[in-house]
Amino acid sequence: MKQRKVPLRKCVVTNEMKPKKELIRVVRSPEGEVSIDKTGKKNGRGAYISNGKEFFEQAKKKDILSRHLNVKVSEEIYDQLIEQVGK
């Protein structure tokens, strides 16, 4: 049986290429609204972060998502990411 190609994406914090399923996508909609994309299919500009509390805290400290999404990302989005790891 033919092996399927695994889609890889780059983490904006570590710059590592990882399988898409291991990363969390944060998306900026065409209207400029920033949200966490659990399905990976929302419209807009996306940025991927490795799933781990230390990666979210590092992104918050350096405000990496604002740079990648070209819009000011609120502290609440970073807090939602950190909360999500606890679940």
C-alpha angles and dihedrals in degrees: 000000000000115000115236120237112251112223111235127204132185121245109231091215103046100020088226122144109234137165111279092240092061093057134072118228123219112193136197110210121220087259090058097254115142120214143153111262110213094174096047091224106091118125118254144052112325136200124192126217128188112252105254139100093239091055093050092048091049091050090049093048093051095032090230096163093059089057095048097042095042092228135088108269114209124232088245092069091053090047091051090053092051091047091050092059090058091060 
